[in-house]
């Protein structure tokens, strides 16, 4: 029996090893086929991906070139429009400057007339003051003080206007 068991064990071991060897060979063949199949699919995918990337790069390049052309055309048009507007502003500024100068001359003439009227009024008031006395004289002095205040206020306003006009002239001339 021991000999039979040994033969049986040897026979089983031999069959197991043959089956194991055949199973390994079949597995290796299937594995090799799967590897070749997957490698083929990877190659196709790689080729398709490279083709897609090449198409994408070409499309991006075409789009970039088209956008560059459009942007350049827009820049040229914007520059033309800005130049046109700049010329219009310069022309308008010259007209405004002439108007300001005319207004300044009129204002200076008005100021001179006001000064002359104030001086004349003062002389008249002084003449009246000399002929009047007491309370009347005091009232007239108060009036003269008020006239002086109005005069200073007007002169101050006129100086502000002249200063603003000079500032505008400087800006327009510099601009």
C-alpha positions as CSV (number, residue, x, y, z in Angstrom):
1,X,0.0,0.0,0.0
2,X,2.7,2.4,0.7
3,X,4.1,1.7,-2.7
4,X,0.7,2.2,-4.2
5,X,0.4,5.5,-2.3
6,X,3.8,6.6,-3.5
7,X,2.8,5.7,-7.1
8,X,-0.5,7.5,-6.7
9,X,1.3,10.5,-5.1
10,X,3.9,10.5,-7.9
11,X,1.2,10.1,-10.5
12,X,-0.9,12.9,-8.9
13,X,2.1,15.1,-8.6
14,X,3.1,14.5,-12.2
15,X,-0.5,15.2,-13.4
16,X,-0.7,18.3,-11.2
17,X,2.7,19.6,-12.5
18,X,1.6,18.9,-16.1
19,X,-1.8,20.6,-15.5
20,X,0.0,23.5,-13.8
21,X,2.5,23.8,-16.6
22,X,-0.3,23.7,-19.2
23,X,-2.3,26.2,-17.2
24,X,0.7,28.5,-17.0
25,X,1.3,28.2,-20.7
26,X,-2.3,29.0,-21.5
27,X,-2.3,31.9,-19.0
28,X,1.0,33.2,-20.6
29,X,-0.5,32.9,-24.1
30,X,-3.7,34.7,-23.0
31,X,-1.6,37.3,-21.1
32,X,0.6,37.9,-24.1
33,X,-2.5,38.3,-26.4
34,X,-4.0,40.8,-23.8
35,X,-0.7,42.7,-23.7
36,X,-0.6,42.9,-27.5
37,X,-4.3,43.9,-27.6
38,X,-3.8,46.6,-25.0
39,X,-0.5,47.8,-26.6
40,X,-2.3,48.1,-29.9
41,X,-5.1,50.1,-28.3
42,X,-2.6,52.3,-26.5
43,X,-0.8,52.9,-29.8
44,X,-4.0,53.9,-31.5
45,X,-5.0,56.1,-28.5
46,X,-1.5,57.7,-28.6
47,X,-1.8,58.3,-32.3
48,X,-5.3,59.7,-32.0
49,X,-4.2,61.9,-29.1
50,X,-1.2,63.3,-31.0
51,X,-3.4,64.0,-33.9
52,X,-6.0,65.7,-31.7
53,X,-3.2,67.8,-30.0
54,X,-1.8,68.7,-33.4
55,X,-5.3,69.8,-34.5
56,X,-5.8,71.8,-31.3
57,X,-2.4,73.5,-31.6
58,X,-3.2,74.4,-35.2
59,X,-6.7,75.7,-34.2
60,X,-5.2,77.7,-31.3
61,X,-2.5,79.2,-33.7
62,X,-5.2,80.1,-36.3
63,X,-7.4,81.6,-33.6
64,X,-4.4,83.5,-32.1
65,X,-3.5,84.9,-35.5
66,X,-7.1,85.9,-36.2
67,X,-7.5,87.6,-32.8
68,X,-4.2,89.4,-33.3
69,X,-5.4,90.7,-36.7
70,X,-8.7,91.9,-35.2
71,X,-7.0,93.5,-32.2
72,X,-4.5,95.3,-34.4
73,X,-7.3,96.6,-36.6
74,X,-9.2,97.7,-33.5
75,X,-6.1,99.4,-32.2
76,X,-5.6,101.3,-35.5
77,X,-9.3,102.3,-35.5
78,X,-9.1,103.5,-31.8
79,X,-6.0,105.5,-32.5
80,X,-7.7,107.2,-35.5
81,X,-10.7,108.0,-33.4
82,X,-8.6,109.3,-30.5
83,X,-6.6,111.5,-33.0
84,X,-9.9,112.9,-34.4
85,X,-11.3,113.6,-31.0
86,X,-8.0,115.2,-30.0
87,X,-8.2,117.6,-32.9
88,X,-11.8,118.4,-32.1
89,X,-10.8,119.1,-28.5
90,X,-8.0,121.4,-29.6
91,X,-10.3,123.3,-32.0
92,X,-13.0,123.6,-29.3
93,X,-10.3,124.7,-26.8
94,X,-9.2,127.5,-29.0
95,X,-12.8,128.7,-29.3
96,X,-13.2,128.5,-25.6
97,X,-9.9,130.3,-25.0
98,X,-11.0,133.1,-27.3
99,X,-14.3,133.4,-25.5
100,X,-12.6,133.4,-22.1
101,X,-10.2,136.2,-23.3
102,X,-13.2,138.2,-24.6
103,X,-15.0,137.7,-21.2
104,X,-11.9,138.7,-19.3
105,X,-11.6,141.9,-21.4
106,X,-15.3,142.6,-20.7
107,X,-14.8,141.9,-17.0
108,X,-11.8,144.2,-16.8
109,X,-13.7,146.9,-18.6
110,X,-16.6,146.4,-16.1
111,X,-14.3,146.5,-13.2
112,X,-12.7,149.8,-14.5
113,X,-16.2,151.3,-14.9
114,X,-17.2,150.2,-11.4
115,X,-14.0,151.6,-9.9
116,X,-14.7,154.9,-11.7
117,X,-18.3,154.9,-10.4
118,X,-17.1,154.1,-6.9
119,X,-14.5,156.9,-7.0
120,X,-17.1,159.3,-8.3
121,X,-19.5,158.3,-5.6
122,X,-16.9,158.7,-3.0
123,X,-16.1,162.2,-4.2
124,X,-19.8,163.1,-4.2
125,X,-20.1,161.6,-0.7
126,X,-17.0,163.5,0.5
127,X,-18.5,166.7,-0.9
128,X,-21.8,166.1,0.8
129,X,-20.0,165.1,4.0
130,X,-18.1,168.4,4.1
131,X,-21.4,170.3,3.8
132,X,-23.2,168.2,6.4
133,X,-22.7,167.9,10.1
134,X,-23.3,165.7,13.2
135,X,-25.6,162.7,12.8
136,X,-26.0,163.1,9.1
137,X,-22.2,163.0,8.7
138,X,-22.1,159.8,10.8
139,X,-24.8,158.2,8.7
140,X,-22.9,159.0,5.5
141,X,-19.7,157.5,6.9
142,X,-21.6,154.3,7.7
143,X,-22.9,154.3,4.1
144,X,-19.4,154.9,2.9
145,X,-18.1,152.0,5.0
146,X,-20.8,149.8,3.5
147,X,-19.8,151.0,0.0
148,X,-16.2,150.1,0.8
149,X,-17.3,146.6,2.0
150,X,-19.2,146.1,-1.2
151,X,-16.3,147.4,-3.2
152,X,-13.9,145.0,-1.5
153,X,-16.3,142.1,-1.9
154,X,-16.7,142.9,-5.6
155,X,-13.0,143.3,-6.1
156,X,-12.4,140.0,-4.3
157,X,-14.9,138.3,-6.5
158,X,-13.4,139.9,-9.6
159,X,-9.9,138.8,-8.6
160,X,-11.2,135.2,-8.1
161,X,-12.8,135.3,-11.6
162,X,-9.6,136.7,-13.2
163,X,-7.6,134.0,-11.4
164,X,-9.9,131.3,-12.6
165,X,-9.8,132.7,-16.1
166,X,-6.0,132.8,-16.0
167,X,-5.9,129.2,-14.7
168,X,-8.2,128.0,-17.5
169,X,-6.1,129.9,-20.1
170,X,-2.9,128.2,-18.7
171,X,-4.6,124.7,-18.8
172,X,-5.9,125.2,-22.3
173,X,-2.6,126.6,-23.6
174,X,-0.7,123.7,-21.9
175,X,-3.3,121.0,-22.8
